[in-house]
Amino acid sequence: MPKEQLELLKKESQTLENNFREILFLIEQIDVLKALLRDTQEDLHSYSWNTDQDEDQDPMEEMSNLVNYVLKKLREDQVQMADYALKSAGASIVEAGTSESYKNNKAKLYWHGIGFLTYEMPPDIILQPDVHPGKCWAFPGSQGHALIKLARKIVPTAVTMEHISEKVSPSGNISSAPKEFSVYVRGTRNPCSEWGISKQCEGEEIFLGQFVYNKTGSTVQTFELQHDVFESLLCVKLKILSNWGHPKYTCLYRFRVHGTPGEYP
């Protein structure tokens, strides 16, 4: 097959993949809207437009107020804490301290038996807010780890784990979700800005706590650290100790780190 046609086929396949992910994302948002409307029904009945507006208010205007209220709630960050493990803020994965990714030939598109497009996600996908079904970092088995260089030095106080719900999972379950995990802070006290990322994250690991992600709870779960740290450090290590039953791999969608800012590295 000519190279130009193969490249075109790759682009069309990528477009189809993107469209499919957008559809899944919209389905997830619809589910969130339904849940939000259900859970806040009592609040909506007592919302300001019911008390401050005339009884003869235009139904279309009232509906517009309702839609704006719901969209405002959706746009609000559920955690309401800065994420120092956010890639766009400068955080990154230290590959030397991170498990290898799960290799899966089924995650490729094939044409006439030739694999030409892979859907495997890199580890730094867990540092990004784009949580769509399948857009996660997978590692083999039920135990793995990721070393994260934060956007800046902090005194860590909490972490947040996020996964998709069973309702939006293409497989209908989330057995590959992490279950038990532990968190450590790591790094030298006075790293030099000229050092490489790996060297900045060398040093003794300090245990901050062990937790359980509840797969039947909220998709976004925040955990206060069980042990205090009295100095600001640059690196955090996440260790997954078990998952919810998947025999081949574990998927991480998003991991956040919260704390009190220290001096810049």
C-alpha positions as CSV (number, residue, x, y, z in Angstrom):
1,M,0.0,0.0,0.0
2,P,1.4,3.5,-0.9
3,K,2.9,5.4,2.0
4,E,0.5,8.4,1.4
5,Q,-2.6,6.2,1.7
6,L,-1.2,4.5,4.8
7,E,-0.6,7.9,6.4
8,L,-4.1,9.0,5.5
9,L,-5.5,5.8,7.0
10,K,-3.6,6.5,10.2
11,K,-5.1,10.1,10.4
12,E,-8.6,8.8,9.8
13,S,-8.2,6.2,12.4
14,Q,-6.9,8.8,14.9
15,T,-10.0,11.0,14.0
16,L,-12.3,8.0,14.7
17,E,-10.6,7.4,18.0
18,N,-10.9,11.0,19.1
19,N,-14.6,11.1,18.1
20,F,-15.2,7.9,20.1
21,R,-13.5,9.3,23.1
22,E,-15.6,12.5,22.8
23,I,-18.8,10.5,22.7
24,L,-17.7,8.6,25.8
25,F,-16.9,11.8,27.5
26,L,-20.3,13.3,26.7
27,I,-22.0,10.2,28.0
28,E,-20.1,10.6,31.2
29,Q,-21.0,14.2,31.5
30,I,-24.7,13.4,31.0
31,D,-24.5,10.8,33.8
32,V,-22.9,13.5,36.0
33,L,-25.7,15.9,35.1
34,K,-28.3,13.4,36.0
35,A,-26.7,12.6,39.3
36,L,-26.2,16.3,40.1
37,L,-29.8,17.1,39.3
38,R,-31.0,14.1,41.5
39,D,-28.7,14.9,44.4
40,T,-29.4,18.7,44.5
41,Q,-33.2,18.5,43.8
42,E,-34.0,19.9,47.3
43,D,-31.5,22.7,46.9
44,L,-32.9,23.7,43.6
45,H,-36.4,24.0,45.0
46,S,-35.1,26.6,47.5
47,Y,-32.7,28.4,45.2
48,S,-32.9,32.1,45.0
49,W,-35.1,32.5,41.9
50,N,-37.9,30.7,43.7
51,T,-37.9,33.3,46.5
52,D,-36.7,36.4,44.8
53,Q,-38.4,36.2,41.5
54,D,-42.1,36.9,40.6
55,E,-44.4,33.9,40.5
56,D,-45.2,34.9,36.9
57,Q,-41.6,34.5,35.8
58,D,-41.2,33.4,32.2
59,P,-40.7,29.5,32.3
60,M,-37.9,29.9,29.7
61,E,-36.0,32.3,31.9
62,E,-36.5,30.0,34.9
63,M,-35.1,27.1,32.9
64,S,-32.2,29.2,31.8
65,N,-31.4,30.0,35.4
66,L,-31.6,26.3,36.3
67,V,-29.2,25.3,33.4
68,N,-26.7,28.0,34.5
69,Y,-26.9,26.8,38.1
70,V,-26.2,23.2,37.1
71,L,-23.3,24.2,34.7
72,K,-21.8,26.3,37.4
73,K,-21.8,23.4,39.8
74,L,-20.3,21.1,37.1
75,R,-17.4,23.6,36.5
76,E,-16.5,23.8,40.1
77,D,-13.5,21.7,41.1
78,Q,-14.7,19.1,43.6
79,V,-11.4,19.1,45.4
80,Q,-10.9,22.9,45.8
81,M,-7.1,22.5,46.5
82,A,-4.1,23.2,44.3
83,D,-2.6,20.2,42.6
84,Y,1.2,20.3,42.7
85,A,1.4,17.1,40.6
86,L,-0.3,18.8,37.6
87,K,1.8,18.4,34.4
88,S,0.7,21.7,32.9
89,A,2.0,23.4,36.1
90,G,5.4,21.8,35.7
91,A,5.2,18.4,37.4
92,S,6.6,15.4,35.6
93,I,7.1,11.7,35.9
94,V,10.6,10.4,36.9
95,E,10.9,7.4,34.6
96,A,13.8,5.9,36.5
97,G,11.6,5.5,39.6
98,T,8.4,4.4,37.8
99,S,7.1,1.0,36.8
100,E,7.1,-0.1,33.2
101,S,3.9,0.3,31.2
102,Y,1.7,-2.7,30.4
103,K,2.2,-3.9,26.9
104,N,-0.9,-5.0,25.1
105,N,-1.0,-5.8,21.4
106,K,-4.8,-5.5,21.5
107,A,-4.3,-1.8,22.1
108,K,-3.3,-1.4,18.4
109,L,-5.1,-0.8,15.2
110,Y,-4.4,-3.3,12.5
111,W,-4.5,-3.1,8.7
112,H,-4.0,-6.3,6.8
113,G,-2.3,-7.8,9.9
114,I,0.1,-4.9,10.4
115,G,-0.2,-2.9,13.6
116,F,0.3,0.8,12.9
117,L,-1.3,2.8,15.8
118,T,-1.0,2.2,19.5
119,Y,-3.4,3.5,22.2
120,E,-1.0,2.8,25.1
121,M,-0.8,5.8,27.4
122,P,2.4,7.1,29.0
123,P,2.7,7.4,32.8
124,D,2.4,11.2,32.8
125,I,-1.3,10.8,31.8
126,I,-2.0,10.5,35.5
127,L,-0.8,14.1,36.0
128,Q,-3.4,15.5,33.6
129,P,-7.1,16.4,34.2
130,D,-8.4,14.8,31.0
131,V,-10.2,11.8,32.5
132,H,-11.9,9.9,29.7
133,P,-12.6,6.1,29.7
134,G,-9.4,4.3,28.6
135,K,-7.2,7.4,29.0
136,C,-5.2,6.0,31.8
137,W,-1.7,4.6,32.5
138,A,-1.7,0.8,32.8
139,F,1.1,-1.2,34.4
140,P,1.4,-5.0,34.6
141,G,-0.2,-6.9,37.6
142,S,-1.7,-5.3,40.7
143,Q,1.5,-3.7,42.1
144,G,3.4,-0.8,40.7
145,H,4.8,2.6,41.5
146,A,5.2,6.1,40.0
147,L,7.8,8.7,41.1
148,I,6.6,12.3,40.6
149,K,8.6,15.5,40.6
150,L,6.2,18.1,41.7
151,A,5.7,21.5,40.2
152,R,7.5,23.0,43.2
153,K,8.6,22.1,46.7
154,I,5.7,21.7,49.2
155,V,4.9,20.3,52.6
156,P,2.4,17.7,51.5
157,T,-0.9,17.4,53.4
158,A,-3.2,15.3,51.2
159,V,-3.5,13.4,47.9
160,T,-6.4,12.7,45.6
161,M,-7.1,9.6,43.5
162,E,-9.5,9.7,40.6
163,H,-10.9,6.9,38.5
164,I,-13.9,6.5,36.1
165,S,-17.2,5.0,37.4
166,E,-18.6,1.6,36.4
167,K,-21.4,3.4,34.6
168,V,-19.1,4.9,32.0
169,S,-16.6,2.0,31.8
170,P,-16.8,0.3,28.3
171,S,-16.3,-3.1,30.1
172,G,-19.0,-2.4,32.7
173,N,-16.6,-2.8,35.6
174,I,-13.5,-1.1,37.1
175,S,-11.7,-4.2,38.4
176,S,-8.4,-2.6,37.2
177,A,-8.8,0.4,39.5
178,P,-6.3,0.7,42.3
179,K,-7.4,-0.5,45.7
180,E,-4.7,-0.2,48.4
181,F,-2.0,2.3,47.9
182,S,0.7,4.1,49.9
183,V,2.4,7.5,49.5
184,Y,6.0,8.6,50.3
185,V,7.8,11.9,50.0
186,R,11.3,11.7,48.6
187,G,14.2,14.0,47.6
188,T,17.3,15.8,48.8
189,R,16.8,18.7,51.1
190,N,18.8,21.2,48.9
191,P,18.6,20.1,45.3
192,C,20.6,21.9,42.8
193,S,18.7,23.4,39.8
194,E,21.3,22.0,37.5
195,W,20.8,18.4,38.6
196,G,18.8,16.1,36.4
197,I,15.2,15.1,37.5
198,S,16.3,11.7,38.8
199,K,19.0,13.1,41.0
200,Q,16.7,15.7,42.5
201,C,14.4,12.9,43.5
202,E,17.1,10.8,45.1
203,G,17.2,10.4,48.9
204,E,15.4,8.6,51.7
205,E,11.7,7.8,51.3
206,I,9.4,9.1,54.1
207,F,6.2,7.2,54.6
208,L,3.1,9.4,54.6
209,G,0.3,6.9,54.8
210,Q,-1.6,3.9,53.3
211,F,-5.1,4.2,51.9
212,V,-7.9,2.4,50.1
213,Y,-9.6,3.8,47.0
214,N,-13.3,2.7,47.3
215,K,-14.5,1.7,43.8
216,T,-18.2,2.1,44.9
217,G,-17.6,5.6,46.3
218,S,-17.2,8.9,44.5
219,T,-14.9,8.9,41.4
220,V,-12.8,11.6,43.0
221,Q,-11.5,10.7,46.5
222,T,-9.2,12.8,48.7
223,F,-7.1,11.4,51.5
224,E,-5.5,13.4,54.3
225,L,-1.9,12.2,54.9
226,Q,-1.5,10.1,58.1
227,H,2.0,11.3,58.9
228,D,3.3,14.9,59.0
229,V,6.3,16.2,57.2
230,F,7.9,19.3,58.6
231,E,10.0,20.4,55.6
232,S,9.1,21.0,52.0
233,L,10.3,18.4,49.5
234,L,10.1,18.1,45.7
235,C,9.2,14.5,44.9
236,V,6.3,12.1,45.8
237,K,6.2,8.4,45.3
238,L,2.9,6.6,44.8
239,K,2.9,2.8,45.4
240,I,-0.1,0.8,44.3
241,L,-0.3,-2.3,46.5
242,S,-3.4,-4.0,45.0
243,N,-6.2,-3.5,42.6
244,W,-9.9,-4.5,42.6
245,G,-9.4,-7.9,41.0
246,H,-8.1,-7.5,37.4
247,P,-5.5,-10.3,36.8
248,K,-3.4,-8.6,34.1
249,Y,-3.0,-4.9,34.8
250,T,-3.9,-1.9,36.9
251,C,-5.0,1.4,35.4
252,L,-4.3,4.8,37.0
253,Y,-6.4,7.8,35.7
254,R,-5.3,10.8,37.8
255,F,-3.3,11.4,40.9
256,R,-3.0,14.7,42.7
257,V,-0.8,16.0,45.5
258,H,-1.9,18.9,47.8
259,G,0.1,20.8,50.4
260,T,1.6,24.0,51.6
261,P,4.1,25.7,49.1
262,G,7.7,26.0,50.1
263,E,10.5,27.7,48.3
264,Y,11.0,27.2,44.6
265,P,13.5,24.5,43.7
